[in-house]
Amino acid sequence: MGDLPHLDAAGNAHMVDVGAKPDSDRVAEAESTIHLDLETRTALFGGDLPKGDALAVARVAGIQAAKRTSDLIPLCHPLGLTSVSVEIEQVPEGARVVSRVASTGPTGVEMEALTAASIATLSLYDMVKSLQRGAEIGPLRLLRKSGGRSGEWVR
């Protein structure tokens, strides 16, 4: 179990000590998709949803979520983020959310990017559910990360 940094020698979960790790510029990007029918997709991107501007709400929700990741994921460190962006684009299957999170510090921002993409997509669901309760979300996945000891990783 020593190979898993969030587990101690006895197998108990703990927060990893990153105090001795050097600061590094960290960036991570993640994506999530919400699958929508044509009518719902048209309403979403046309600004015709009963609840209002879903795209703006989802972007702000994703940014807010990235900043609160350590409140949601028990073993994540609270981080000083230097930037968070959430972009939403229309795709044939519905809407694609891409989040980009950056920080300078001793630990990565992958969880913050994944949380931003996830919550932005959940916010889209909340905004379209009156039109399409059967909308599906997924996949949610990391696209790339850079910085730190392990360097660059790209899907």
N, C-alpha and C positions, 0 to 999 in steps of 0.2 A: 504494500500500500504506500510505500515511501515514494513511488513514482507519481502519485497524485498529490499535487501541492496543497490542496484543501483538506487533506486528511493527515492526521498525525500518526505516529507509529502504532497506536492502538486502534486506528481506524475512525477516530472521532473527527468530525468536521471542525475546522477552525479557519480564521481569517489569516491568510498568508502575510507574513511580515515583509513589507517591501521597503522598509526604512533604509537598508544598506544599498539598494539598487540605485544606479545613477539615473538622473533625469534624461529623458530622450523625447524627441518630437514624435508623437503618436497620432496616427490617423487610421480610422476604420470606416468602411462603407458597408451598408447592408441594404437589402431590398425585401419587399413584401408585395404581394399582389392580391387584389380583391377581384373576384370573378363576378361580372355583372352582365345582365342581359342588355340588349341594345337600347331599350327604352330608359332604363336606369342610367346607363352610361351617358346617354344623350342629355338627360336631365342634370346629372352631376357636372359634366363639363360645359353645359349650357347655362349653369347658374339657376336652374329652375326647380330646385328642391324645396319642399315645404319648410324645412328647417333653416334655409338660408345658404350662405357661402361655405359649403362643406370643405372645399379645398383650403381655404384660409384657416378654418377651424382645425383641420387635420394637421396642417403645417405647424401651427402653434402647439397643438397637443403633442406632436412628436418632439419638438424642441423642449417643451416642458418635461416630457418623460425622460429625455436623455439626462437632464439636470437632476432628476430624482431617482436614477437607477439604483443607487445604493440604498434607497428607502424600500425598494421593491425586491431586489435580489439580495438575499441575506449576507453573502460573503463578498460582495463587491465593495471596494473602497470608495469613499466619497472623493470625487475628483474635481479639480478646477479645470473646467473645459474652456478652451480658447475659442472654439467655434462649433456651431451645430447648424446644419442645413437639412431641410427636408423638401424634396422635390417630388411632385406628383405628375405623372404623364398618362395620357390616354393610350391604351394598348388594345389590340383586338379583343382580348379576354376581359377587359375592364379597366382597371387603374393600377399602375405600378408606382409604388412609393420607394424612393431611394433616399436614405439618410447618410450624411457624412458628418463625422464627429472628430474633432482634433483636440489635443491636449499636449502639454509638455509636463512630463512627470515620470514616476518610476514604474507605472503599470499601464497596460493597454486600455483602449476604449472600445473594444469589440462589443461588450455587453451594452454599452451606452448606444452604440449604433443600432444594434438589434432591438433594443427597447424602443428607440425612437421610431424605427420602421414599423414595429408591431403596434404601438399605441396610435400612430397616425392612421394605420390601416383599420384598427378597431374603431377609431373616430369616424372614418368614412362609413363603416358599416352602420354605426349609430345614426348617421345622417341620411342613409339611403334605406334603412330597414322598413320605412312606411311604404316604400315602393316595391322592395324586393327582400322579403324576409329570408329567402333561401340563398342569398349571396354567400359565397365561400371565400375564405382567406387562405392563401398559401401558394407557393412556399414562402417561408420566412428564412432568409439565409444571409450569411456573411459573404460579401463580394470580395473584399480585400482588406488587408491591414498592413501597417508598416510601423517601424520603430521598435526599439528594444532589442534584446538579445537575439530574438528569433528573426528579426529583419522583416523583409517583405513577404507577404503571402497573397496570392491572387487565385480566385476560384477559376 
